[in-house]
Amino acid sequence: MSLPVGAFTAAAPAIQRRLRKMSKYPREPRVFSQAKLLIPVGALCTSFLLIGSVIVLTTDEVPDPVDKMLFLALISFGMFFGVLFLAHGFWRRFGVDDQKVWSKFGSVFYREIYFSEITRVTFAGISFGVFACNKRPIALGINRFDYTLACLRILEEMRIRRFTVGKIEPNDPRWPEAWQDMRNRLAAEAYRNHQNYYDSHPVELQELNALAVGRYPSGSQRPSESSISAWSSAGRLS
């Protein structure tokens, strides 16, 4: 009987979204970590494999030296991933503030992109990608973390600047449609993450509505229901 791998894969985004730690306020700067998951898993995996290696080395259950070396090689391979989980849990961090998105791994590397530097934005179903000249791109894993502030800041940059969407550049005839579709997706993500907040704060919902169409908010206090419908449709995960 085969495992329903397809079902697990399809369910993974929804499970990840439920496990995210959400902010109360959409524009709250965030620092993200998976330490609560990766450290216990890494510690458990490493401990079991370390015990296994001691057993292999100190007993005669595996008398053949070749088999013993093979077992040790497999255990070492597994321990590598256990240590990798621990390292990511202790030192891997991601973040967003009003000026930039960033990621780092301890003192090994640090990467940041300011929103004012963005030259290209992509959407891959499970993440937005932000690009800047002469910098490595940063993926915003929307199922793992609450990147609402990043979505809002990108929308604000899209209101005053033009840049590439996916592979479509501003001089491409398809660009206006792709540009609006990207705005819809970003607004949909922000609204879905904080629907209760926006529904209870009509002025900020009006601002989000204006960002979704690339305008500044008008004097009207009533948000566009048709825009909200468009955001939800554009932002729905496949």
C-alpha positions as CSV (number, residue, x, y, z in Angstrom):
1,M,0.0,0.0,0.0
2,S,1.5,3.3,-1.1
3,L,1.5,6.4,1.0
4,P,-0.7,9.2,-0.2
5,V,2.3,11.5,-0.9
6,G,0.2,13.7,-3.1
7,A,-2.4,14.3,-0.4
8,F,0.4,15.2,2.1
9,T,2.0,17.6,-0.3
10,A,-1.3,19.3,-1.1
11,A,-2.1,19.7,2.6
12,A,1.4,21.0,3.6
13,P,0.7,24.7,2.7
14,A,-2.5,24.8,4.8
15,I,-0.8,23.1,7.7
16,Q,2.2,25.5,7.5
17,R,-0.2,28.5,7.5
18,R,-2.0,27.3,10.6
19,L,1.3,27.0,12.4
20,R,2.5,30.5,11.6
21,K,2.8,33.0,14.5
22,M,0.8,36.0,13.4
23,S,1.2,39.6,14.4
24,K,-1.7,41.6,15.8
25,Y,-1.0,44.6,13.6
26,P,-0.3,44.2,9.8
27,R,2.6,46.7,9.8
28,E,4.4,45.2,12.8
29,P,8.2,44.5,12.1
30,R,8.9,40.8,12.4
31,V,11.8,38.4,13.1
32,F,11.1,34.8,12.1
33,S,12.6,31.6,13.4
34,Q,11.8,27.9,13.1
35,A,13.8,27.0,16.3
36,K,10.8,25.5,18.1
37,L,10.5,22.9,15.4
38,L,14.0,22.4,14.1
39,I,15.9,22.2,17.5
40,P,13.8,19.4,19.0
41,V,13.8,17.4,15.7
42,G,17.5,17.9,15.2
43,A,18.3,17.0,18.8
44,L,16.1,13.9,18.7
45,C,17.6,12.7,15.4
46,T,21.2,13.4,16.4
47,S,20.8,11.6,19.8
48,F,19.2,8.5,18.3
49,L,21.9,8.2,15.6
50,L,24.7,8.9,18.0
51,I,23.4,6.0,20.2
52,G,23.2,3.9,17.1
53,S,26.8,4.6,16.2
54,V,28.0,3.6,19.7
55,I,26.0,0.4,19.5
56,V,27.6,-0.5,16.1
57,L,31.1,0.2,17.3
58,T,30.9,-1.6,20.7
59,T,28.9,-4.8,19.8
60,D,29.4,-7.8,17.6
61,E,26.0,-7.6,16.0
62,V,27.6,-6.4,12.8
63,P,30.8,-8.5,12.6
64,D,31.7,-7.8,9.0
65,P,34.0,-4.7,8.9
66,V,32.5,-3.7,5.5
67,D,28.9,-3.8,6.8
68,K,30.0,-1.9,9.9
69,M,31.6,0.9,7.8
70,L,28.4,1.0,5.7
71,F,26.3,1.4,8.8
72,L,28.5,4.1,10.1
73,A,28.4,5.9,6.8
74,L,24.6,5.9,6.8
75,I,24.5,7.0,10.4
76,S,26.9,9.8,9.7
77,F,24.8,10.9,6.7
78,G,21.7,11.0,9.0
79,M,23.6,12.9,11.7
80,F,24.6,15.5,9.2
81,F,21.0,16.4,8.6
82,G,20.3,16.3,12.4
83,V,23.2,18.8,13.0
84,L,21.9,20.9,10.1
85,F,18.5,21.1,11.7
86,L,20.1,22.2,14.9
87,A,22.2,24.8,13.2
88,H,19.2,26.3,11.4
89,G,17.2,26.3,14.6
90,F,19.9,28.1,16.5
91,W,21.2,30.6,13.9
92,R,18.8,30.9,10.9
93,R,16.6,34.0,11.0
94,F,14.4,35.9,8.6
95,G,12.9,39.4,9.1
96,V,11.1,42.4,7.7
97,D,10.9,46.0,8.9
98,D,9.6,49.1,7.3
99,Q,12.7,49.6,5.2
100,K,13.8,46.1,4.1
101,V,13.5,42.3,4.2
102,W,16.5,40.3,5.4
103,S,17.8,36.8,6.1
104,K,20.9,35.6,8.0
105,F,22.6,32.5,9.2
106,G,24.5,33.5,12.3
107,S,27.7,35.3,11.3
108,V,28.1,33.2,8.2
109,F,26.0,35.4,5.9
110,Y,23.6,38.3,6.0
111,R,21.4,39.3,3.1
112,E,19.0,42.3,2.8
113,I,17.0,44.0,0.2
114,Y,15.6,47.5,0.7
115,F,12.1,48.0,-0.7
116,S,13.4,51.1,-2.5
117,E,15.9,48.9,-4.3
118,I,13.5,46.4,-5.7
119,T,13.8,45.9,-9.5
120,R,11.7,42.7,-9.9
121,V,9.0,40.8,-8.0
122,T,7.9,37.2,-8.6
123,F,5.2,34.9,-7.3
124,A,5.7,31.1,-7.1
125,G,2.5,30.0,-5.3
126,I,4.2,29.5,-1.9
127,S,6.4,32.6,-1.9
128,F,7.0,36.1,-3.3
129,G,10.5,36.7,-4.6
130,V,12.1,40.2,-4.4
131,F,15.1,41.1,-6.5
132,A,17.5,44.0,-6.6
133,C,20.5,44.9,-8.7
134,N,23.8,43.2,-7.7
135,K,22.1,41.3,-4.9
136,R,20.9,37.8,-4.4
137,P,17.1,37.5,-4.3
138,I,15.2,36.9,-1.2
139,A,12.1,34.6,-1.1
140,L,9.3,35.5,1.2
141,G,7.8,32.2,2.3
142,I,4.2,33.2,2.9
143,N,3.1,29.8,4.2
144,R,5.8,29.7,6.8
145,F,5.9,33.3,8.0
146,D,3.7,36.4,8.3
147,Y,5.1,38.7,5.6
148,T,2.2,41.1,5.7
149,L,4.4,44.2,6.2
150,A,6.5,43.2,3.2
151,C,3.4,42.9,1.1
152,L,2.2,46.4,2.1
153,R,5.6,47.9,1.5
154,I,6.0,46.4,-1.9
155,L,2.5,47.7,-2.8
156,E,3.6,51.2,-1.7
157,E,6.7,50.9,-3.9
158,M,4.5,49.8,-6.8
159,R,2.4,53.0,-6.3
160,I,5.4,55.2,-7.1
161,R,7.8,53.1,-9.2
162,R,7.6,50.6,-12.1
163,F,9.7,47.4,-12.1
164,T,9.6,43.9,-13.6
165,V,6.9,41.4,-12.7
166,G,7.9,37.8,-13.1
167,K,9.7,37.9,-16.5
168,I,7.6,40.8,-17.9
169,E,9.3,44.1,-18.1
170,P,7.5,47.5,-18.0
171,N,7.9,48.0,-21.8
172,D,6.1,44.7,-22.5
173,P,2.5,45.1,-23.7
174,R,1.5,42.4,-21.1
175,W,3.0,44.4,-18.3
176,P,-0.1,46.4,-17.1
177,E,-2.1,43.2,-16.7
178,A,0.7,41.4,-14.9
179,W,1.3,44.5,-12.7
180,Q,-2.3,44.6,-11.6
181,D,-2.3,40.8,-11.0
182,M,0.7,41.2,-8.7
183,R,-1.0,44.0,-6.8
184,N,-4.0,41.8,-6.4
185,R,-1.9,38.9,-5.0
186,L,-0.1,41.1,-2.5
187,A,-3.3,42.8,-1.3
188,A,-5.0,39.4,-1.0
189,E,-2.2,38.0,1.1
190,A,-2.3,41.0,3.4
191,Y,-6.1,40.9,3.7
192,R,-6.2,37.2,4.3
193,N,-3.5,37.3,7.0
194,H,-5.3,40.1,8.9
195,Q,-8.9,39.9,7.8
196,N,-10.4,40.5,11.3
197,Y,-8.1,43.5,11.8
198,Y,-9.0,45.1,8.5
199,D,-12.7,44.4,8.8
200,S,-12.7,46.3,12.2
201,H,-10.5,49.2,10.9
202,P,-12.2,50.6,7.8
203,V,-9.7,53.4,7.3
204,E,-6.8,51.0,6.9
205,L,-8.9,48.7,4.8
206,Q,-9.6,51.7,2.6
207,E,-5.8,52.3,2.3
208,L,-5.3,48.6,1.4
209,N,-8.0,49.0,-1.2
210,A,-6.2,52.0,-2.7
211,L,-2.9,50.2,-2.7
212,A,-4.5,47.3,-4.6
213,V,-5.3,49.6,-7.5
214,G,-2.2,51.8,-7.2
215,R,-3.9,54.9,-5.9
216,Y,-3.9,57.0,-2.8
217,P,-7.1,56.7,-0.7
218,S,-9.9,59.0,-1.5
219,G,-12.1,60.8,1.0
220,S,-14.6,57.9,1.0
221,Q,-14.6,55.7,4.1
222,R,-16.2,52.8,2.3
223,P,-13.9,50.1,0.8
224,S,-14.5,48.5,-2.5
225,E,-16.1,45.1,-2.1
226,S,-15.3,44.2,-5.7
227,S,-11.6,44.8,-5.0
228,I,-11.7,42.5,-1.9
229,S,-13.3,39.8,-4.1
230,A,-10.6,40.2,-6.7
231,W,-7.8,40.0,-4.0
232,S,-9.2,36.8,-2.6
233,S,-9.5,35.2,-6.1
234,A,-6.0,36.3,-7.0
235,G,-4.4,35.2,-3.8
236,R,-6.0,31.8,-3.5
237,L,-3.3,29.0,-3.4
238,S,-3.4,26.4,-6.1
